[in-house]
Amino acid sequence: MRHAANVYERLGCRTIINAAGPSTRVSGGIMAAEVADAMREASQHCVDMAELHAHAATVIAEATGAESGLVTTGAAAGLLLGTAACLTGLDPAKMNRLPDTSGMKNEVVMVRSQRNFYDHAVRTAGVRLVEVGLPDRFSGAGVRDAEAWEIGAAIGERTAMVFYVAQPNALPPLPAVVAAAHKAGVPVLVDAAAQLPPVENLRRFIAEGADLVVFSGGKAIGGPQASGILCGRRDLIAAAALQTLDLDIPYDMWFPPSSFIDKSKLAGLPHHGIGRACKVGKEEIIGLVAALQRFAGMTAEARSRPWFVLCEALIMAAAGPRHAKLDVVVDPKRPGVPAVELRLDGDADITLARLLQKLHDGEPSIRPNLGRLADGALLFSPMCMKPGEPEIIGRELLRHLGRARGAVPRPHIGRRVR
Ligand SMILES: *Cc1c(COP(=O)(O)O)cnc(C)c1O
């Protein structure tokens, strides 16, 4: 019998050790106490939502260098709202019609190799994706991917937006994509959901000319699991906000701060918009703002030191496994984000899939990161681990793998670049 039941256990729901990182599937991360406290405090007062959004917008603008910003229920919601804003601008009649886009500019150009499961959120606004470029890798001889001129060539009369998914090795480079889009007067929306840290990326994509950028609030920023940021041009953020706010009020009786939404630019107030289904609450807005201020104010060293400490604790705790090797690995393109990589050797009598199942079925249940599974490795991310958990993971790994014969329980602290 376990004691000290927490709110989940009182419900009969077990908690897990999250070594996957802040994935939605494993409930995001662990919120800092000051962020959780801010949300609790937020829940004890009422505010005017447009006014609260306007204040959050100034914090987002300061952190990102954008003109304005909107707290959303996640990066995916930001993709939907950002796309909707590019489709409608400040036209309330168009807002009312979404996702029916017949007769509107309704094509979104994107690089074919950047297609991913999250682009469903873009398509939800009612657009057709126009894929560009050929990631010519399959033959083994190819070296090219989409090029900026191809984006320019794909933009036509029906193009409402160019959609770009940021990654350290995304091609073509964003500034070239922005140049091609802006030459045709088309805005660029960037999905940078998981591109933090480094903290510099909060400003980078706006500085490179993106009209709108989306970040997840529930990943490295450390905000509520269901929060995100859409930042960018003031008119587009106003258009996005108008499509998620509760507008069950006559035009003459609604007084949003003009810095956030300039009512005088509107022919009238739209109905509840396409984004009403992903409304954000005051608690999420306050939590996101608190987390963003904390994240932006932290040095890279302060952020990643505890992660390295957790990784090294795991290496120590799992020292000497049979037919397996553990290393702290760091992606050179994301130097502040370490993980522990586990590889089995050829003599192992367990597969990674079987090990994964044993970890899943254990007490407590342990969830590694599967991002490198195809490459023959399990990763243990420290981003959502708590102190004490590396020791439990190490104990469970040794229990399932066994200890190598003659292995002295001495740590091998190797750090290598993956
Ligand atoms: C995580 C992620 C999203 C979705 O973020 P949420 O905040 O969970 O909605 C979108 N795009 C990419 C590339 C992501 O990694």
Ligand as a Chemical Component Dictionary entry (heavy atoms), coordinates in Angstrom:
data_LIG
# 
_chem_comp.id                   LIG 
_chem_comp.type                 NON-POLYMER 
_chem_comp.pdbx_formal_charge   0 
_chem_comp.three_letter_code    LIG 
# 
loop_
_chem_comp_atom.comp_id 
_chem_comp_atom.atom_id 
_chem_comp_atom.alt_atom_id 
_chem_comp_atom.type_symbol 
_chem_comp_atom.charge 
_chem_comp_atom.model_Cartn_x 
_chem_comp_atom.model_Cartn_y 
_chem_comp_atom.model_Cartn_z 
_chem_comp_atom.pdbx_ordinal 
LIG C1 C1 C 0 4.388  19.930 -29.409 1  
LIG C2 C2 C 0 4.226  20.483 -30.769 2  
LIG C3 C3 C 0 3.027  21.096 -31.161 3  
LIG C4 C4 C 0 1.804  21.137 -30.267 4  
LIG O1 O1 O 0 2.007  21.822 -29.075 5  
LIG P1 P1 P 0 0.848  21.890 -27.983 6  
LIG O2 O2 O 0 1.265  23.001 -27.082 7  
LIG O3 O3 O 0 0.823  20.555 -27.316 8  
LIG O4 O4 O 0 -0.419 22.165 -28.696 9  
LIG C5 C5 C 0 2.947  21.621 -32.426 10 
LIG N1 N1 N 0 3.983  21.563 -33.281 11 
LIG C6 C6 C 0 5.147  20.973 -32.947 12 
LIG C7 C7 C 0 6.267  20.947 -33.940 13 
LIG C8 C8 C 0 5.317  20.411 -31.680 14 
LIG O5 O5 O 0 6.477  19.836 -31.341 15 
# 
loop_
_chem_comp_bond.comp_id 
_chem_comp_bond.atom_id_1 
_chem_comp_bond.atom_id_2 
_chem_comp_bond.value_order 
_chem_comp_bond.pdbx_ordinal 
LIG C1 C2 SING 1  
LIG C2 C3 SING 2  
LIG C2 C8 DOUB 3  
LIG C3 C4 SING 4  
LIG C3 C5 DOUB 5  
LIG C4 O1 SING 6  
LIG O1 P1 SING 7  
LIG P1 O2 DOUB 8  
LIG P1 O3 SING 9  
LIG P1 O4 SING 10 
LIG C5 N1 SING 11 
LIG N1 C6 DOUB 12 
LIG C6 C7 SING 13 
LIG C6 C8 SING 14 
LIG C8 O5 SING 15 
# 
